[in-house]
């Protein structure tokens, strides 16, 4: 599905560990991995400048995580820069033509801009490149053997929460776009999941809503299957957040895909479903910034 990863790490997120699993990433179709760490500028003097001491420490930490010999057919690069992380991420993503930006996120953060981290929120409004947030708790809990398998199957099975709205339709279209030119052993399967909210009163009977949901997903399933994907469909009555997260846990899902304009005004406009999904998911989230002409 994606070929060129830009892995942005502050070391606390554990994403630098991925350097130990380059063969596994390659087995999943990844052809380029760029590791980026942005060191804050040294501001104790009158003029901000590079913090050379922290730069050297960061270089040493990354070098220990990346083997000298890399798999054939995989390009690996390390970028250590000084300055605001979001600025450097946009610059490096353009330099290497990255098609997926990987960032860490922690559920221990408060419900504020730290939901995804201020860097991720800012990036969502500055780039059309998909963002993949990887829960820090997930990486820290995996053994090396488990993380190797996770890297190999990083993008194998994607869940798409669908509700008939513009944003879920946008997610499907973006997934189709990337699936058309996906590398071998990458995206193989997806789950179209539509949970009709049992707690919301509608004039239309719930049985009728379930029937219409199933009918709506028939052509979408056919379009995805035409791209060589195995497509599972789940339509049920329940609690959307709870049921989507349960499906992800019980279906070997590798990531959940969603779309939105950006995250900068998260609490003002983002529907509660997506907000809660992003906050509560223990699985990686692929965030597609909405397509803009």
Beta strands, then each sheet from edge to edge (+ up, - down):
strand 1: 4-8
strand 2: 32-39
strand 3: 75-82
strand 4: 100-105
strand 5: 131-135
strand 6: 157-161
strand 7: 189-197
strand 8: 230-238
strand 9: 255-260
strand 10: 284-289
sheet 1: 3+ 2+ 1+ 4+ 5+ 10- 9- 6- 7- 8-
end
